[in-house]
Every structure is written in C-alpha cells, then in structure tokens.
Amino acid sequence: MIRNVIFDWSGTLVDDLPAVWEASNQVFRLAGVEPLTLEQFRAEFRLPYKGFYDKFVPHVALDQLEVWFHSRFVECQDSVVALPHAREILEFCRHRGLRVFLLSTVHPKHWEAQAEATGFTGYFEKIYAGVADKRTRIAELLSENLLDPQATIFIGDMQHDIETARQGGIHSVAVLTGYNGLDQLRAAKPDLIVEHLGELRHLMERNAMRLRPVEPSPCPPRPIATVGALIFNDAGQVLLVRTNKWSNLWGIPGGKIEWGETCEAALIRELAEETGLQVTDIEFVMVQDAIQPPEFYKPAHFLLLNYTCRAPGFQPVRLNSEAQEFRWLSLPEAFALPLNGPTRILLEEVIRNSDKVVALQAAG
C-alpha cells in the first residue's frame, strides 16, 4: 500500500518546458551554437543536464552555462503554470494522509517562485531542490525520513526519474505531461505509465492505494467503443490534434461512448468537450480495429468509429487537457505530419472517397 509519495517538479507538477527550452537556446545562442527546435530539445534533453550541454557546447564551462541559463530563465519564468490535475493529486495525498516529498533538479530560488505562483508551497513535508543527479540523493531522502521503500512511489516525467526510483528500490510512475515521450519512458521500464496525474489518482483510489489491483477482475476485458471525427472547416481544412497518449503523434479528436448514448450523440459531446466546436453534416466513414496499438501509451483494444463532419462559421478551437496542440490543415498538409496509424488510415479512406471531400468543401 502506498503511504509515501515523492514528486518530481518540472514536467510532473508544473509545465516549465517552454521556459527551459528558451533558456537553453539562450545558452546555445551565446555559445555560438544553432538553437534547437522544441522537438529536437525534447528528444535530446537529459539529466543530469551536464551531459546534455557537454554534447552541444563542450567548449563552454558549466558555471558560465548556468549563468546564461538562469539569467534568461528568470525573464521567462512567468510562463510556468501548474499542470492539469496537479493540485487535484496534491489535495488527494493530503486528504489521504500520505507523506509527500519533492525531489527535483529545479534551482531552489526558481522552485520558491514557482511554488508561490502555483500555490503548491504547503503540500510537501520536505523539499529536495537543486539536485543535479537525483540518483545520488534518493537513498539519503529515504533514510532521513524513515520511508519504507515498498510503500513509496516516485512520480516523474523523465528516464532519469525512473532510474532514480530503481536506484532507491522504490516504485516508479511515469507521466506523459513533461519532457520525455512515450518511447523514452517505455525504455526506462517504469512500474506504471499514466497519461496525467488525474489518471494516477483514479487508479490509486480504485486499487485501494496500490498501483495495481489486489485481485484481477473476474470479468475478462472487452473492447472499448470510441467515436472520432475528421472535422472540416468552411475553408476545406481539417483539424488535427497532437496528444501525449498517442506518442505525441497527430490524430483526430474523439472519445468513449457512454452508457445509453448513441454514437452520434457521443461524437457531438466528445468534440465539444475536446475542441469547443459545434459540428454539423456528420457522416460515417469506417470502423477500425485498434488492437494493442503500439503508439498508445497503455495496452488497449479499441473499436474506432470514424466520421467526417463540419464546423461551420468561425468557431475558435478550445482544447481541453487531453490534447497539447491543434492545427487546421489542407489534406496534403495533414499527411505531412507524423500521424498515428488509425488517423492515417482514415485520411486515406476519406481521400479515396473524393465525392465526400468535395461535398464537405462545397458545404462551406
């Protein structure tokens, strides 16, 4: 049973990736090195960060790099915000009487500023900040606070966090809200991968404060029926969204059908919840079997009911926490993106049915 929770900070409880990326590129610019795109940065960044900088700017002393980094980070630190479900799980831990600790690389002064801005200051029994290599401090943290390793979990967003948990002999939980993508986290072999902290809270609650059920369910699992749509706007562009749970690949919005709900009603509801769009001209396209799709973050068997529809007039897209980015694109532009497998199949089917495309574009 879980009694102690150790949190990472960056990418786990707060989103500081844009600020860290910008500050790192400031280091590269001052060192005469080409800045990295966000995708490149996420793929390359690692902890301890000395190894990251040694790869790109080995000719500059670490002390100088830190001066350049922190001077720029302070200027853009206002962009750091709490991640979805972070306060929710901290409140959950407090309500359950769990002992909560922080183990993070973030500079203590930056942590103080961010914790005050997010209102997270009072949730931790003890703070271990400014730790360059968490693997070297985890044993000390456990010993100082008399924590039972079997009752302790470390929650983080990077391979380094999983390695730290393994070093301490404690359980590890990886979240998809931060720096490392699904492939990187899978390679580190954590005990559990969750899309976000809200999912972890629900799992702990359902499993009586354990990461996994005490006993297997007596009912065998069943395929999950979902709906999703390729949404056209009046300009004939389609909406694609990028999600952590599909390996940061691009796909279509959608979700599960609720009990007693028709497929079209579920589609209208899910699209409104995930994008804020009200849609018309709903047309069924195909059903896909997605059995253990490798791009999805956990084992699953979906029946994907795929549709096309239209979002008439000017409607702003308002994403909820399930997607990280959206784009309106022509169909050729959509194909140029890194797509998840089912979305690529749907696009190919829609293009084959050219009459449908023409009708949707003409409807605008």
C-alpha positions in Angstrom: 0.0 0.0 0.0 1.3 3.5 -0.9 2.0 5.7 2.1 4.7 8.0 0.7 4.9 9.9 -2.5 7.9 11.6 -3.9 7.2 14.1 -6.8 9.5 15.4 -9.4 8.6 19.1 -10.2 9.3 20.1 -13.8 7.0 18.3 -16.3 5.3 16.5 -13.5 3.6 19.1 -11.4 4.3 22.2 -13.5 4.8 22.9 -17.1 8.1 24.7 -17.4 9.2 23.2 -20.7 8.7 26.4 -22.8 10.8 28.4 -20.3 13.6 25.8 -20.0 13.7 25.4 -23.8 14.0 29.2 -24.3 16.7 29.5 -21.6 18.6 26.6 -23.1 18.5 28.2 -26.5 19.8 31.4 -25.0 22.8 29.3 -23.8 23.3 28.0 -27.4 23.0 31.4 -29.0 25.6 32.9 -26.6 27.9 29.9 -27.2 27.6 30.4 -31.0 25.6 27.2 -31.5 22.4 26.8 -33.5 19.3 26.7 -31.3 17.1 23.6 -31.1 13.5 23.2 -32.2 11.2 22.1 -29.4 11.0 18.6 -30.9 14.8 18.4 -31.0 15.1 19.7 -27.5 12.7 17.1 -26.1 14.5 14.3 -27.9 17.9 15.4 -26.7 17.5 16.9 -23.2 18.5 14.6 -20.4 19.5 14.6 -16.8 22.0 15.1 -15.3 22.0 18.2 -17.6 25.8 18.4 -17.7 25.7 15.5 -20.2 23.2 17.4 -22.4 25.4 20.5 -22.5 28.6 18.6 -23.0 27.1 17.2 -26.2 26.2 20.6 -27.7 28.5 23.2 -26.1 31.6 21.3 -24.7 33.8 24.3 -25.2 31.9 26.4 -22.5 32.4 25.9 -18.8 29.4 24.7 -16.8 29.5 27.7 -14.5 29.2 30.0 -17.4 26.4 28.0 -19.0 24.4 28.2 -15.7 24.8 32.0 -15.5 23.5 32.3 -19.1 20.7 29.8 -18.5 19.4 31.3 -15.2 19.6 34.9 -16.4 17.2 34.1 -19.2 15.1 31.7 -17.3 14.2 34.3 -14.7 12.9 36.5 -17.5 10.5 33.9 -18.9 9.6 32.1 -15.7 6.2 33.7 -15.6 5.2 31.3 -18.3 5.5 28.4 -15.8 2.0 27.1 -14.8 0.6 24.2 -12.9 -0.2 21.1 -15.0 -3.7 19.7 -15.2 -4.6 17.5 -12.2 -1.5 18.6 -10.2 -3.5 20.4 -7.4 -6.0 17.6 -7.5 -3.5 14.9 -6.7 -1.7 17.0 -4.1 -5.1 17.5 -2.4 -5.8 13.8 -2.7 -2.5 13.0 -1.0 -3.2 15.4 1.8 -6.7 14.1 2.3 -5.4 10.5 2.5 -2.7 11.4 5.0 0.2 10.5 2.7 3.7 11.8 3.3 4.7 13.9 0.3 8.2 15.0 -0.7 9.8 16.8 -3.6 13.0 15.7 -5.4 13.9 18.0 -8.3 16.7 19.5 -10.3 15.0 22.9 -10.3 17.0 25.6 -8.7 15.7 26.4 -5.1 15.0 30.0 -5.9 13.1 29.1 -9.1 11.2 26.5 -7.1 10.2 29.0 -4.4 8.9 31.5 -7.1 7.0 28.8 -9.0 5.6 27.2 -5.9 4.3 30.5 -4.6 2.8 31.4 -8.0 1.0 28.0 -8.3 0.0 27.8 -4.6 1.9 24.5 -4.1 4.2 25.6 -1.3 2.4 23.9 1.6 1.9 20.5 0.3 5.4 19.0 0.9 6.8 17.6 4.1 10.4 18.3 2.9 11.9 19.8 -0.3 15.0 18.5 -2.0 15.6 21.0 -4.8 18.6 21.8 -6.9 19.7 18.2 -7.1 21.7 17.7 -10.2 21.6 13.9 -10.1 18.6 12.6 -8.2 20.1 9.1 -8.2 22.7 10.2 -5.7 20.2 11.6 -3.2 17.3 9.1 -3.2 18.9 6.8 -0.6 19.5 9.8 1.7 15.9 11.0 1.3 14.6 7.6 2.2 16.9 7.2 5.1 16.4 10.7 6.6 12.7 10.4 6.5 12.5 6.7 7.5 10.5 5.7 4.4 9.6 2.1 3.6 10.7 1.6 0.0 7.8 -0.8 -0.6 5.3 1.8 0.4 6.9 4.7 -1.6 6.5 5.8 -5.1 8.4 8.4 -7.2 6.4 10.2 -9.8 8.3 11.8 -12.7 8.3 12.6 -16.4 11.9 11.5 -17.4 14.0 8.4 -17.7 16.2 9.9 -15.0 13.3 9.8 -12.6 12.6 6.1 -13.3 16.3 5.3 -12.9 16.2 7.3 -9.6 13.3 5.2 -8.3 15.1 2.0 -9.3 18.3 3.2 -7.5 16.2 3.7 -4.3 14.4 0.4 -4.6 11.0 2.2 -4.8 8.1 2.1 -7.2 8.1 4.3 -10.2 5.3 6.1 -12.1 5.9 8.0 -15.4 3.6 10.7 -16.5 3.3 11.8 -20.2 3.0 15.5 -19.4 6.7 16.5 -19.5 10.0 16.2 -21.2 10.3 12.6 -22.3 8.0 10.9 -24.8 6.4 7.5 -24.6 9.2 5.6 -26.3 11.8 7.1 -24.0 9.7 6.3 -20.9 9.0 2.8 -22.0 12.7 2.2 -22.5 13.2 3.1 -18.8 10.7 0.4 -17.8 8.7 2.2 -15.0 6.2 0.3 -12.9 3.4 2.3 -14.4 2.9 4.9 -17.2 -0.1 7.3 -16.9 -1.3 10.0 -19.3 -1.6 12.5 -16.4 -1.8 12.8 -12.6 -5.6 12.6 -12.7 -5.4 9.1 -14.1 -3.0 8.1 -11.4 -5.3 9.5 -8.7 -8.2 7.4 -10.0 -6.0 4.3 -10.2 -4.8 4.7 -6.6 -8.4 5.3 -5.4 -9.8 2.3 -7.3 -6.9 0.0 -6.3 -7.1 0.8 -2.5 -3.9 2.9 -2.6 -1.9 0.5 -4.7 -0.6 0.9 -8.3 -2.4 -2.3 -9.4 -5.5 -4.2 -8.4 -5.0 -6.6 -5.4 -7.0 -9.2 -7.3 -7.6 -9.4 -11.1 -11.1 -8.5 -12.3 -13.4 -11.5 -12.5 -14.7 -10.2 -15.8 -12.5 -10.5 -18.9 -11.7 -7.2 -20.6 -13.8 -6.1 -23.5 -13.0 -3.9 -26.5 -13.7 -0.2 -25.9 -16.1 1.5 -28.4 -15.0 5.0 -29.3 -16.0 7.7 -31.8 -13.8 10.3 -33.6 -14.1 12.6 -36.5 -12.1 14.4 -39.1 -13.6 17.9 -38.8 -13.6 20.2 -41.8 -13.9 24.0 -41.6 -15.5 26.3 -44.2 -12.1 26.6 -46.0 -11.9 22.8 -46.5 -9.2 22.4 -44.0 -9.2 19.6 -41.4 -8.5 19.7 -37.7 -5.7 17.6 -36.3 -4.7 17.4 -32.6 -1.4 16.2 -31.0 -1.7 14.1 -27.9 0.7 12.7 -25.3 -1.1 9.4 -25.0 -0.6 8.7 -28.7 3.2 9.1 -28.5 2.9 12.9 -29.3 1.6 12.0 -32.8 -1.2 13.8 -34.5 -4.7 12.5 -34.8 -8.4 13.3 -34.6 -10.4 14.3 -31.5 -12.9 11.8 -30.1 -13.5 9.6 -27.1 -15.5 6.8 -25.5 -19.3 6.2 -25.9 -21.1 6.4 -22.6 -23.8 4.0 -21.5 -27.2 4.8 -23.1 -25.6 7.2 -25.6 -26.0 7.0 -29.4 -22.8 7.1 -31.4 -23.6 10.5 -33.0 -24.6 11.9 -29.6 -21.3 10.7 -28.2 -19.4 12.2 -31.1 -21.1 15.6 -30.7 -20.4 15.6 -27.0 -16.7 14.5 -27.3 -15.9 17.0 -30.0 -17.5 19.8 -27.9 -15.6 18.7 -24.8 -12.2 18.3 -26.5 -12.3 21.2 -29.0 -15.2 23.5 -28.1 -16.6 23.1 -31.7 -20.2 22.5 -32.6 -20.4 20.3 -35.7 -22.9 19.5 -38.4 -23.1 17.3 -41.5 -22.0 14.2 -39.7 -21.1 11.3 -42.0 -20.0 7.8 -41.0 -16.8 6.7 -42.8 -15.5 3.4 -41.3 -14.8 1.3 -38.3 -11.3 0.3 -37.4 -10.0 -2.4 -35.1 -7.1 -1.0 -33.0 -5.8 -4.0 -31.0 -2.9 -3.1 -28.8 -1.8 -0.1 -31.0 1.9 0.4 -30.3 1.6 4.2 -30.4 -0.9 4.2 -27.5 0.6 4.6 -24.0 -1.0 1.5 -22.5 -2.5 -1.9 -23.6 -5.9 -1.3 -25.2 -8.3 -2.7 -27.7 -10.5 -0.1 -29.4 -13.3 -0.2 -31.9 -12.8 3.2 -33.6 -16.0 4.5 -35.2 -14.7 7.2 -37.6 -16.7 10.0 -39.1 -16.4 13.2 -41.0 -18.2 16.4 -40.1 -18.1 20.2 -40.4 -17.6 23.1 -38.0 -19.5 25.9 -39.8 -18.7 29.6 -39.4 -15.9 31.0 -37.3 -15.5 28.9 -34.2 -12.4 29.1 -32.1 -10.8 25.9 -31.0 -10.6 25.5 -27.3 -8.6 22.3 -26.4 -9.2 20.6 -23.0 -6.3 18.9 -21.2 -6.4 15.8 -23.5 -4.6 17.4 -26.4 -1.5 19.6 -26.4 -1.7 21.3 -29.8 -4.0 21.7 -32.8 -3.7 22.7 -36.4 -6.1 23.4 -39.3 -4.5 22.0 -42.5 -5.3 21.0 -46.0 -5.4 17.3 -46.6 -1.9 17.2 -48.2 -0.5 19.2 -45.3 -2.2 16.8 -42.9 -0.4 13.9 -44.5 2.9 15.6 -44.0 2.6 15.5 -40.2 3.6 12.5 -38.0 0.2 10.8 -37.7 -0.9 7.9 -35.5 -1.8 4.8 -37.5 -5.6 5.0 -37.3 -5.7 8.6 -38.4 -3.6 7.9 -41.4 -5.9 5.1 -42.4 -8.9 7.4 -42.0 -7.4 10.2 -44.1 -6.6 7.7 -46.8 -10.2 6.4 -46.8 -11.6 10.0 -46.9 -9.4 10.9 -49.9 -10.4 7.8 -51.7 -14.0 8.9 -51.3 -13.3 12.2 -53.2 -17.0 12.9 -53.5 -17.3 13.3 -49.8 -14.4 15.7 -49.7 -15.9 17.8 -52.5 -19.3 17.9 -50.8 -17.8 18.9 -47.4 -15.7 21.6 -49.0 -18.7 22.9 -51.1 -20.9 23.0 -48.0 -18.8 25.9 -46.7 
